[in-house]
Amino acid sequence: MKKNGETYRIIISGGGTGGHIYPAIAIAKAWNERFPESEVLFVGAEGKMEMQKVPEAGYPIEGLRIAGLQRRFTLENLSFPFKVLDSLQKARKLIKNFQPHLVVGVGGYASGPVLFAAQRKGLPTLIQEQNSYAGLTNRLLAKNARAICVAYPQMERYFPKQKIHYTGNPVRKDILDVTGKKEAAGKHFGLQPDKPVILSIGGSLGARTLNEAMLESMQGFEAKGYQVLWQTGSYYFQKIQQQVQDSGLTHIHAQEFIKEMDLAYAAADLVISRSGALSVSELSLVGKPVIFVPSPNVAEDHQTKNARAVVTQGGALLLEDSMAVRELESMVHALLQDPDKQRSLSQAIKKLSKPNAAVEIVGVMENLIQ
């Protein structure tokens, strides 16, 4: 597709975490499916995971020196203004050289300078806000953005209502349908078909509290006839693997990282998870009973706000991080003994799913550059 004889050129900026990167890649792929001749350029932050993940997905990426302010005073904070100025200068240069028709910001350090520079040039910009609580940067940039795609209702608290499009968060295609995969999932992970499966996921690096709670609960889980599929994260894996082996438990399956998440979700009867934006979006599509244990160590406590947005709709249970070690086992057991509650949670969270998010966002993007 061309505009005035030119191939569409799109910049997608942001990253820092998988919750920003994977939706960005999903948007790029959906755009290229709609307009195969387009050029898509990513802009990320130097040293962040997007600098590896985006090229692996087949897209070029440029890095900015931008970094965030530390919550406490550090010498690194003294360099923050210089990094911002340097990033703004490079963002302006990239926009001048690439001449994009549209700039998309998905959140993360690099998103701010690139969207700001694009808006100063009068270019159309789109913000994709993954969380139920909008961050300060996106709230500031929203004033001059042409459109804002959100994953939760009632986001007019943060953004101009006339600019909001309730699209949901794009997720990986393999997550869109896990039905019919339970038998294959059981064989893949070495699970028994007659025992309930608890899936615990805390991110690629791991979640300390979730892992501590699972260690505290695993004896009780196995004694009650449950089996556990447990993504420990790379930071904790070796120690936990040894502890599981030393325990003699045979139905606790600890893994460093689960690549085949569609199979993991298909195997699960109950999911224990952090409540980052991407996890919440995936779990709403999967439609399994969920216990969210929000991380308290994120900006503006947005994981708790994400979880509460689902809990208030009857779609999940919430367990505070500080209570997880003490209460996880009893909460899991109560839920697994209550089929009606499991069913109501599944039905309610499924209603919040937006399976066509990437396609809907592409539709909004297309309208901005017609």
C-alpha positions as CSV (number, residue, x, y, z in Angstrom):
1,M,0.0,0.0,0.0
2,K,1.3,3.4,-0.9
3,K,0.4,7.0,0.0
4,N,0.9,9.5,-2.8
5,G,3.2,7.1,-4.6
6,E,5.3,6.3,-1.4
7,T,5.5,3.1,0.6
8,Y,4.1,3.5,4.1
9,R,6.8,4.0,6.7
10,I,5.9,3.4,10.3
11,I,8.0,3.9,13.5
12,I,7.1,1.9,16.6
13,S,8.9,3.2,19.7
14,G,9.2,1.8,23.2
15,G,10.1,-1.4,25.1
16,G,12.0,-2.2,28.2
17,T,9.8,-5.2,29.2
18,G,8.0,-8.0,27.4
19,G,4.7,-6.3,28.2
20,H,5.7,-3.5,25.8
21,I,7.8,-5.4,23.3
22,Y,5.5,-8.3,22.4
23,P,2.5,-6.1,21.7
24,A,4.7,-3.9,19.6
25,I,5.9,-6.8,17.5
26,A,2.3,-8.1,17.2
27,I,1.2,-4.7,15.9
28,A,4.1,-4.6,13.4
29,K,3.2,-8.1,12.1
30,A,-0.5,-7.2,11.8
31,W,0.4,-4.1,9.9
32,N,2.7,-5.9,7.5
33,E,0.0,-8.5,6.9
34,R,-2.3,-5.7,5.9
35,F,0.3,-3.7,4.0
36,P,3.2,-6.0,3.0
37,E,5.2,-3.3,1.2
38,S,5.5,-1.1,4.3
39,E,8.7,-0.3,6.1
40,V,8.6,-0.6,9.9
41,L,11.4,0.8,12.1
42,F,11.6,0.2,15.8
43,V,13.2,2.6,18.2
44,G,14.2,1.3,21.7
45,A,16.5,2.0,24.6
46,E,20.1,0.9,24.4
47,G,20.8,-2.1,26.7
48,K,17.1,-3.1,27.0
49,M,15.6,-6.4,25.8
50,E,14.0,-4.9,22.7
51,M,17.5,-4.5,21.2
52,Q,17.6,-8.4,21.0
53,K,13.9,-9.4,20.7
54,V,13.0,-7.0,17.9
55,P,15.8,-8.2,15.5
56,E,14.9,-11.8,16.3
57,A,11.4,-11.0,15.1
58,G,12.8,-9.7,11.8
59,Y,12.6,-6.0,12.3
60,P,15.3,-3.3,12.3
61,I,15.8,-1.3,15.5
62,E,17.6,1.9,16.5
63,G,18.6,2.5,20.1
64,L,18.4,5.7,22.2
65,R,20.6,6.3,25.3
66,I,17.4,7.1,27.3
67,A,17.0,5.6,30.8
68,G,14.6,6.1,33.7
69,L,15.1,8.1,36.9
70,Q,15.9,5.9,39.9
71,R,13.5,6.2,42.8
72,R,16.3,7.1,45.2
73,F,19.1,9.5,44.6
74,T,22.0,8.0,42.6
75,L,24.9,9.4,40.6
76,E,23.2,7.8,37.5
77,N,20.3,10.3,38.0
78,L,22.7,13.2,37.4
79,S,23.2,12.0,33.8
80,F,19.4,11.7,33.2
81,P,18.9,15.2,31.6
82,F,21.8,14.7,29.2
83,K,20.4,11.3,28.2
84,V,17.0,12.9,27.5
85,L,18.6,15.6,25.4
86,D,20.7,13.2,23.5
87,S,17.7,10.9,22.9
88,L,15.6,13.8,21.7
89,Q,18.3,14.8,19.3
90,K,18.6,11.3,17.9
91,A,14.8,10.9,17.7
92,R,14.6,14.1,15.6
93,K,17.4,12.8,13.3
94,L,15.7,9.4,12.9
95,I,12.4,11.0,12.0
96,K,14.1,13.3,9.5
97,N,15.9,10.5,7.8
98,F,13.1,7.9,7.9
99,Q,10.2,10.3,7.1
100,P,7.5,8.2,8.8
101,H,3.8,8.5,7.9
102,L,2.9,7.5,11.5
103,V,4.7,7.0,14.8
104,V,3.3,4.5,17.4
105,G,4.4,4.6,21.1
106,V,3.9,1.4,23.1
107,G,5.4,2.7,26.4
108,G,8.8,2.3,27.9
109,Y,11.8,4.7,28.0
110,A,12.2,5.2,24.2
111,S,8.5,6.0,23.6
112,G,8.6,9.5,25.1
113,P,11.4,11.2,23.1
114,V,10.2,9.7,19.8
115,L,6.6,10.6,20.2
116,F,7.5,14.1,21.4
117,A,9.8,14.7,18.5
118,A,7.1,13.4,16.0
119,Q,4.4,15.6,17.5
120,R,6.7,18.6,17.3
121,K,7.0,17.9,13.5
122,G,3.2,17.6,13.2
123,L,3.2,13.9,12.4
124,P,0.3,11.7,13.4
125,T,1.1,9.7,16.6
126,L,-0.8,6.8,18.3
127,I,-0.3,5.7,21.9
128,Q,-0.9,2.1,22.8
129,E,-1.5,2.0,26.6
130,Q,-1.4,-1.6,27.9
131,N,-2.3,-0.9,31.6
132,S,-5.4,0.1,33.4
133,Y,-3.5,2.9,35.0
134,A,-1.9,5.3,32.5
135,G,1.7,6.4,33.2
136,L,2.7,10.0,33.4
137,T,4.5,10.1,30.0
138,N,1.5,8.8,28.1
139,R,-0.8,11.2,29.9
140,L,1.4,14.1,28.9
141,L,1.8,12.9,25.3
142,A,-1.9,12.2,24.9
143,K,-2.7,15.9,24.4
144,N,-1.1,15.9,21.0
145,A,-1.7,12.3,20.0
146,R,-4.2,11.6,17.3
147,A,-5.4,8.3,18.8
148,I,-5.0,6.3,22.0
149,C,-5.6,2.5,21.9
150,V,-6.4,1.1,25.4
151,A,-6.8,-2.3,26.9
152,Y,-9.3,-1.5,29.7
153,P,-12.6,0.4,29.8
154,Q,-13.1,3.7,31.6
155,M,-9.7,5.1,30.5
156,E,-11.3,8.5,29.9
157,R,-10.0,9.2,33.5
158,Y,-6.6,9.7,31.9
159,F,-7.1,10.5,28.2
160,P,-9.5,12.6,26.1
161,K,-12.5,10.5,25.5
162,Q,-12.8,11.3,21.8
163,K,-9.3,9.9,21.1
164,I,-9.8,6.6,22.9
165,H,-10.2,3.3,21.0
166,Y,-10.9,0.2,23.2
167,T,-8.9,-2.4,21.3
168,G,-7.3,-4.5,24.0
169,N,-3.7,-5.6,24.0
170,P,-2.2,-7.6,21.1
171,V,-0.9,-11.0,22.2
172,R,1.0,-13.9,20.5
173,K,-1.1,-15.8,17.9
174,D,-0.5,-19.1,19.5
175,I,-2.3,-17.9,22.6
176,L,-5.5,-17.1,20.7
177,D,-6.8,-20.6,20.9
178,V,-5.7,-23.2,23.4
179,T,-8.7,-25.5,23.1
180,G,-8.0,-29.1,22.1
181,K,-4.4,-28.9,23.2
182,K,-4.7,-30.4,26.7
183,E,-3.7,-33.9,25.8
184,A,-0.7,-32.7,23.8
185,A,0.2,-30.4,26.6
186,G,0.1,-33.2,29.2
187,K,2.5,-35.3,27.1
188,H,4.8,-32.4,26.4
189,F,5.3,-31.5,30.1
190,G,5.0,-35.1,31.5
191,L,1.8,-34.5,33.4
192,Q,-0.8,-37.1,34.5
193,P,-4.2,-36.7,33.0
194,D,-6.1,-37.5,36.2
195,K,-4.6,-34.9,38.5
196,P,-5.4,-31.1,38.5
197,V,-2.7,-28.9,37.2
198,I,-1.6,-25.7,38.9
199,L,0.4,-23.3,36.6
200,S,2.6,-20.7,38.3
201,I,4.2,-18.0,36.1
202,G,6.2,-15.0,37.3
203,G,8.0,-13.7,34.2
204,S,11.2,-14.7,32.5
205,L,13.5,-13.6,35.4
206,G,11.1,-15.0,38.0
207,A,9.1,-13.5,40.9
208,R,10.7,-14.0,44.3
209,T,7.4,-14.0,46.3
210,L,5.7,-16.4,44.0
211,N,8.6,-18.8,44.2
212,E,8.7,-18.6,48.0
213,A,5.0,-19.2,48.1
214,M,5.3,-22.2,45.8
215,L,8.1,-23.7,47.9
216,E,6.0,-23.2,51.0
217,S,3.0,-24.8,49.4
218,M,4.4,-27.6,47.2
219,Q,4.3,-30.4,49.9
220,G,0.6,-29.6,50.5
221,F,-0.2,-29.4,46.8
222,E,1.2,-32.9,46.2
223,A,-0.4,-34.3,49.3
224,K,-3.8,-33.1,48.0
225,G,-3.2,-34.8,44.6
226,Y,-2.3,-31.7,42.6
227,Q,0.5,-31.4,40.2
228,V,2.4,-28.1,39.5
229,L,3.9,-26.7,36.3
230,W,6.1,-24.0,37.6
231,Q,8.1,-21.3,35.7
232,T,10.6,-20.2,38.2
233,G,12.5,-17.7,36.1
234,S,16.2,-17.8,35.3
235,Y,17.4,-16.1,38.4
236,Y,15.9,-18.7,40.8
237,F,15.9,-21.9,38.7
238,Q,19.0,-23.8,39.9
239,K,18.3,-23.3,43.6
240,I,14.6,-24.3,43.2
241,Q,15.3,-27.2,41.0
242,Q,17.7,-28.6,43.7
243,Q,15.1,-28.0,46.4
244,V,12.4,-29.8,44.5
245,Q,14.8,-32.8,43.9
246,D,15.8,-32.9,47.5
247,S,12.1,-32.9,48.6
248,G,11.4,-36.2,46.8
249,L,8.2,-34.7,45.3
250,T,7.3,-36.2,41.9
251,H,4.5,-34.0,40.6
252,I,6.3,-30.6,41.0
253,H,7.6,-29.7,37.6
254,A,10.0,-26.7,37.9
255,Q,11.2,-25.1,34.7
256,E,13.4,-22.1,34.1
257,F,11.3,-20.7,31.3
258,I,8.3,-22.1,29.4
259,K,8.5,-21.3,25.7
260,E,5.3,-23.2,24.8
261,M,2.9,-21.0,26.7
262,D,-0.1,-22.2,24.7
263,L,0.5,-25.7,25.9
264,A,1.1,-24.5,29.5
265,Y,-2.2,-22.6,29.5
266,A,-4.0,-25.6,27.9
267,A,-2.6,-27.9,30.6
268,A,-3.7,-25.7,33.5
269,D,-6.8,-26.1,35.6
270,L,-5.8,-23.0,37.6
271,V,-3.2,-20.2,37.0
272,I,-1.2,-18.2,39.6
273,S,0.4,-15.2,38.0
274,R,1.7,-11.7,38.3
275,S,-0.6,-9.1,36.7
276,G,1.4,-7.3,34.2
277,A,-0.6,-6.0,31.2
278,L,0.4,-8.7,28.8
279,S,-0.2,-11.5,31.3
280,V,-3.7,-10.2,32.0
281,S,-4.5,-9.9,28.3
282,E,-3.3,-13.5,27.6
283,L,-5.2,-14.9,30.6
284,S,-8.4,-13.2,29.5
285,L,-8.1,-15.0,26.2
286,V,-7.3,-18.3,27.8
287,G,-10.2,-18.1,30.2
288,K,-8.8,-20.3,33.0
289,P,-9.4,-19.5,36.7
290,V,-6.7,-17.1,37.9
291,I,-5.2,-16.0,41.2
292,F,-3.3,-12.7,40.6
293,V,-0.4,-11.9,42.9
294,P,0.5,-8.3,41.8
295,S,4.1,-7.3,42.0
296,P,4.5,-4.3,44.4
297,N,7.8,-3.3,42.8
298,V,6.5,-1.6,39.7
299,A,5.9,2.0,38.8
300,E,2.7,3.5,40.2
301,D,1.6,0.0,41.4
302,H,0.0,-0.6,38.0
303,Q,-0.1,-4.4,38.5
304,T,-2.5,-4.1,41.4
305,K,-4.6,-1.7,39.4
306,N,-4.6,-4.2,36.4
307,A,-5.7,-7.1,38.7
308,R,-8.4,-5.1,40.4
309,A,-9.8,-4.1,37.0
310,V,-10.4,-7.8,36.4
311,V,-11.4,-8.7,40.0
312,T,-14.2,-6.1,40.1
313,Q,-15.7,-7.8,37.0
314,G,-15.7,-11.1,38.8
315,G,-12.9,-12.5,36.5
316,A,-10.1,-13.4,39.0
317,L,-9.0,-13.6,42.6
318,L,-6.4,-11.3,44.1
319,L,-3.8,-12.3,46.7
320,E,-1.6,-9.5,48.0
321,D,2.1,-10.1,47.6
322,S,2.7,-9.7,51.4
323,M,0.1,-12.5,52.1
324,A,1.1,-14.9,49.4
325,V,3.5,-17.2,51.3
326,R,1.1,-17.6,54.1
327,E,-2.2,-17.9,52.2
328,L,-1.5,-19.3,48.7
329,E,-2.0,-23.0,49.5
330,S,-5.3,-22.6,51.2
331,M,-6.6,-20.2,48.5
332,V,-5.7,-22.6,45.7
333,H,-7.2,-25.6,47.5
334,A,-10.5,-23.7,48.2
335,L,-10.7,-22.8,44.5
336,L,-9.9,-26.2,43.2
337,Q,-12.6,-27.7,45.4
338,D,-15.3,-25.3,44.1
339,P,-16.2,-26.0,40.4
340,D,-18.9,-23.4,40.4
341,K,-16.4,-20.7,41.4
342,Q,-13.9,-21.9,38.8
343,R,-16.6,-21.7,36.1
344,S,-17.8,-18.2,37.0
345,L,-14.2,-16.9,37.1
346,S,-13.5,-18.4,33.7
347,Q,-16.7,-17.1,32.1
348,A,-16.1,-13.6,33.5
349,I,-12.5,-13.2,32.5
350,K,-13.2,-14.5,29.1
351,K,-15.7,-11.6,28.6
352,L,-12.9,-9.2,29.0
353,S,-10.8,-10.7,26.1
354,K,-10.1,-8.8,22.9
355,P,-8.8,-11.4,20.5
356,N,-8.6,-9.1,17.5
357,A,-6.6,-6.3,19.2
358,A,-3.7,-6.1,16.8
359,V,-6.1,-6.0,13.8
360,E,-8.2,-3.3,15.4
361,I,-5.1,-1.2,16.2
362,V,-4.0,-1.5,12.6
363,G,-7.4,-0.2,11.6
364,V,-7.0,2.9,13.8
365,M,-3.5,3.4,12.3
366,E,-4.7,3.2,8.8
367,N,-7.4,5.8,9.5
368,L,-4.7,8.2,10.8
369,I,-2.8,8.3,7.6
370,Q,-5.5,8.2,4.9
